[in-house]
Amino acid sequence: MTTNVNRTIKPQEKIQLVAIFDPNAHGPNAIGPISRNVYIQTNSKIIPKLDFRFMGEVVKTRTTPKTEEKEDVGISTEIFQFEETSFDFGTIQQSGGKVQHDFSFTYNGKEPISIT
């Protein structure tokens, strides 16, 4: 699924990218490990593309969910400062509905930048 944002981010502005995964979207037999990437394209000449990743394990039956662990990768550049660039949902019940995670980052440039 592609969503066009077409938004300008001002210097020092903090935004959230919300990634939503529907474990039942691929039918009742779609179980097992999942890994998805979310991309943001910018007009930055230094970092024209940002890549975020989330993963998990889709199961049919109820299991004890894995404790949520946020990966603090500490990626920082002169333009973007990320709190994290990947997230593991752990075990996801196929019939449990959509799951989501917000990726937060701050734009530290000097001029507004457009993202798509």
N, C-alpha and C positions, 0 to 999 in steps of 0.2 A: 504494500500500500504506500502510495506517495502522497504526501500532503505538502502543498505549497504554502509557505509562511509569508514570504516577502515582507520582512520587517527590518527596520533599521534599529540597531543597538547603539546606544550612546556610550561614550567612554565611562568606565566604572559602573555600568549597569549590570545587574545580576539578573539572569533569566533562568527558567527551568524548561528543559526538554522532557516531555512526558512520553514515555514509551509504554504502550499497552500491548499485551499479548493475550489472545483468546485461545486457551488450550483445546477447545472443542471445535475450532474453526476448520480443521482438516478431517473431521469425521470421527466416529467412535474408535477406529482402529489406529489412529495417529497417536501412539504413545512412545515414550522413550526420551532420549536427550534432545534438547532443543538449543539452538544458538542463533541469535538474530543480531543483525547490525542495523544501526540507525545512523544515517549520514546527514550532515548539514553542510551545504555549500555556501561559501562566502565570497565577497569580492576582494578579500585580502590577498595581496601578492605574496605574503609570507606564509600564511596558513589558509589556503583556499578551500580545504575540506576537513571537517571534524568527524571523527568516527567514534561511535559509542557502541558498546556490546552488552547484551544480556543473555543469560543462559539459565537452564533449569532442566528438570526431569519431569515429564508428563506421565502420570500414572492413572490407571483406571480405578483402582480401589483406594480407600482411605488409608493413608499411612501417617506416621508421625512426621510432621513437617520438619525440615532441616532449619536450624536456627539461622535467621537472617544475618548475613555477614556482609558488611559494606567494605569493599576493597578501596582503601585509601591509597591511590597510586601517586598522589602528590605531583601530578604533571603540572608544570607551570612554565609558561613562556612569557615573553614580554608582551604578548597580546591577549592570550586567554589563560585564565587560571581555573582549573577544573578541580572539583571536590572529588570526583571519581569518573572514570571513563568506561567502567564495566560493572556489572552487577549480576549476582547469581541468585535466582529465585529459589533454588533448591528444589524440593519436590512440589509439583503442582498437580492438584487433582484435576483430571480432565473435565469432570462435571462441576467443578467448583467455580466456574465463571472466569471472567477476565482478570488478569493481574496487571499491575502497572508499577513502574518505578520512575521517579523524577531524577533526572540528571541536572545538577546545578553547576553553573559556571559563571565566571565574571569576565566581562570584556574589559581589558585594561589599555586599549588603544588611545590614541590622542584625538582621532576623528571618528564620527559615527560610521558604522559599517553596516552593510545590508546582508541579511542572511536569507537563504531560500531552502 
